[in-house]
Amino acid sequence: MSTHAIVAELTAVGLDVQVDKPLATLTTYGVGGNGACVVKVSSTDHAVAVSEVLRHHREVETLVMGRGSNLLIADQGFDGVVIVMSPSSTENAVTVDGDLVEAGGAMLMPVLARRSVGAARGGLEWCVGIPGTVGGAVRMNAGGHGADMASSVVDATVLSLRSGIIARVPSEQLDFYFRGSALSNNHVVLSVRMKTAAQEAAIGTTEINAVVSWRREHQPGGRNAGSVFVNPGEGDESSGALIDSAGLRGFTIGAVTVSEKHANFIQAGEGSTAADIAAVMSHVQSTVEKVHGIRLYSEVCLVGFSADLMTRFSHPSHSSESHVAARNELHRILGDLA
Ligand SMILES: Cc1cc2nc3c(=O)[nH]c(=O)nc-3n(C[C@H](O)[C@H](O)[C@H](O)COP(=O)(O)OP(=O)(O)OC[C@H]3O[C@@H](n4cnc5c(N)ncnc54)[C@H](O)[C@@H]3O)c2cc1C
């Protein structure tokens, strides 16, 4: 990539750009190498300005980062343009229009939960348990406590970094499925509208407190990216239970450990590397397959690793015919194919 040209162009339009910037501190695992070109985006105008530059460099790989709570970035880093979504103080409020609550893509999910409850809207309390951004949650179809983004999102306003086109994409075209959607690496979720119901704030606050307490009780703190492996499917035990009964609780490589508290979490201690996390994941995957005959796939997004490793952990549902068709349709809508 001609990093220099892109950096110069992004800088010329007044954006905050850094070259060869460490990405580890921007993720909850706290590991990974540098981003070749890292640009901070704290408004729609910034995002549009980035797309104005990148649409003339369509070959460049892009990575949109929210809170980095579902990312494992390789120690080699990412040799493309990293767009870091950072909420500005003016954009960090929700808008209520009838039953709809609208939030910006960079807003943190716990903030969304609390702001919605504060506006006497119910239905998004579960979001308090997701330590990522609204945009990341849309891309991943994040969920928990019996809900997910698919059950609330009406539509999302999405910008293509490849075409510069912005479209309001209805939920059906986002093609939500378990921990995935039709969104690709060149799409930026600018905002999302979700359906909610009228509810007294006190009821919502009680619900939020219950979610927070449940998380504290059942999930480890420290550096991790939440559940690592997707649950295998109906009728099978959860990934955590399979990992546990394969004797892997506490399994350690370097400073990286399968959590003692929740076997589907991997904890990154001081001095961890992305390679060690990937090695623990590989060991867990092959041991569970040997013991239980079930192959586990990653819920965490891997960035910058070898194609073999990425394929090894990529859930087959991502490449199913219907999801590939939906992804292509979204590319068409957003002008990516022109
Ligand atoms: C302690 C802990 C608990 C967790 N619990 C849960 C849980 O219960 N349920 C659950 O589903 N997840 C859970 N997670 C995972 C994670 O919080 C979610 O996947 C979250 O939605 C990711 O948001 P993010 O902003 O951190 O995205 P990132 O990790 O930064 O990125 C994840 C993906 O989203 C894309 N992305 C990010 N922002 C945007 C945007 N604005 N536009 C387009 N694409 C974007 C990235 O390119 C990447 O593909 C947990 C994580 C931790 C650390």
The ligand as a MOL file (V3000), in Angstrom:
LIG
                    3D

  0  0  0     0  0            999 V3000
M  V30 BEGIN CTAB
M  V30 COUNTS 53 58 0 0 0
M  V30 BEGIN ATOM
M  V30 1 C -15.8040 -9.0650 29.0960 0
M  V30 2 C -16.4660 -9.1840 27.7690 0
M  V30 3 C -17.7540 -9.6710 27.6860 0
M  V30 4 C -18.3750 -9.7990 26.4430 0
M  V30 5 N -19.6520 -10.2800 26.3930 0
M  V30 6 C -20.2820 -10.3860 25.2070 0
M  V30 7 C -21.6240 -10.8810 25.1440 0
M  V30 8 O -22.2480 -11.2090 26.1380 0
M  V30 9 N -22.2030 -10.9650 23.9260 0
M  V30 10 C -21.5560 -10.6010 22.7760 0
M  V30 11 O -22.1480 -10.7050 21.7010 0
M  V30 12 N -20.2890 -10.1330 22.8110 0
M  V30 13 C -19.6340 -10.0170 24.0010 0
M  V30 14 N -18.3490 -9.5430 24.0450 0
M  V30 15 C -17.6520 -9.2200 22.7720 0
M  V30 16 C -17.7480 -7.7620 22.3150 0
M  V30 17 O -17.9330 -6.8810 23.4050 0
M  V30 18 C -18.8570 -7.5580 21.2850 0
M  V30 19 O -18.6480 -8.3500 20.1390 0
M  V30 20 C -18.9450 -6.0830 20.8590 0
M  V30 21 O -20.1120 -5.9080 20.1160 0
M  V30 22 C -17.7600 -5.6300 20.0140 0
M  V30 23 O -17.8050 -4.2210 19.8970 0
M  V30 24 P -16.4710 -3.3770 19.6970 0
M  V30 25 O -16.8420 -1.9520 19.5520 0
M  V30 26 O -15.5090 -3.6850 20.7890 0
M  V30 27 O -15.9670 -3.9620 18.3150 0
M  V30 28 P -14.4720 -4.2940 17.9030 0
M  V30 29 O -13.9420 -5.3970 18.7420 0
M  V30 30 O -13.6780 -3.0510 17.8200 0
M  V30 31 O -14.7290 -4.8690 16.4320 0
M  V30 32 C -15.4900 -6.0480 16.2490 0
M  V30 33 C -15.9480 -6.0890 14.7910 0
M  V30 34 O -16.8510 -5.0080 14.5470 0
M  V30 35 C -16.3420 -4.1530 13.5310 0
M  V30 36 N -16.7070 -2.7770 13.8940 0
M  V30 37 C -16.4440 -2.1080 15.0340 0
M  V30 38 N -17.0220 -0.8880 15.0120 0
M  V30 39 C -17.6420 -0.7770 13.8300 0
M  V30 40 C -18.4060 0.2410 13.1830 0
M  V30 41 N -18.6770 1.4280 13.7610 0
M  V30 42 N -18.8760 0.0110 11.9340 0
M  V30 43 C -18.6400 -1.1690 11.3090 0
M  V30 44 N -17.9340 -2.1750 11.8610 0
M  V30 45 C -17.4480 -1.9780 13.1060 0
M  V30 46 C -14.8490 -4.4140 13.4890 0
M  V30 47 O -14.2980 -4.0990 12.2280 0
M  V30 48 C -14.8040 -5.8960 13.7940 0
M  V30 49 O -15.0990 -6.6440 12.6320 0
M  V30 50 C -17.6920 -9.4180 25.2620 0
M  V30 51 C -16.3890 -8.8970 25.3530 0
M  V30 52 C -15.7730 -8.7840 26.5880 0
M  V30 53 C -14.3930 -8.2050 26.6670 0
M  V30 END ATOM
M  V30 BEGIN BOND
M  V30 1 1 1 2
M  V30 2 1 2 3
M  V30 3 2 2 52
M  V30 4 2 3 4
M  V30 5 1 4 5
M  V30 6 1 4 50
M  V30 7 2 5 6
M  V30 8 1 6 7
M  V30 9 1 6 13
M  V30 10 2 7 8
M  V30 11 1 7 9
M  V30 12 1 9 10
M  V30 13 2 10 11
M  V30 14 1 10 12
M  V30 15 2 12 13
M  V30 16 1 13 14
M  V30 17 1 14 15
M  V30 18 1 14 50
M  V30 19 1 15 16
M  V30 20 1 16 17
M  V30 21 1 16 18
M  V30 22 1 18 19
M  V30 23 1 18 20
M  V30 24 1 20 21
M  V30 25 1 20 22
M  V30 26 1 22 23
M  V30 27 1 23 24
M  V30 28 2 24 25
M  V30 29 1 24 26
M  V30 30 1 24 27
M  V30 31 1 27 28
M  V30 32 2 28 29
M  V30 33 1 28 30
M  V30 34 1 28 31
M  V30 35 1 31 32
M  V30 36 1 32 33
M  V30 37 1 33 34
M  V30 38 1 33 48
M  V30 39 1 34 35
M  V30 40 1 35 36
M  V30 41 1 35 46
M  V30 42 1 36 37
M  V30 43 1 36 45
M  V30 44 2 37 38
M  V30 45 1 38 39
M  V30 46 1 39 40
M  V30 47 2 39 45
M  V30 48 1 40 41
M  V30 49 2 40 42
M  V30 50 1 42 43
M  V30 51 2 43 44
M  V30 52 1 44 45
M  V30 53 1 46 47
M  V30 54 1 46 48
M  V30 55 1 48 49
M  V30 56 2 50 51
M  V30 57 1 51 52
M  V30 58 1 52 53
M  V30 END BOND
M  V30 END CTAB
M  END
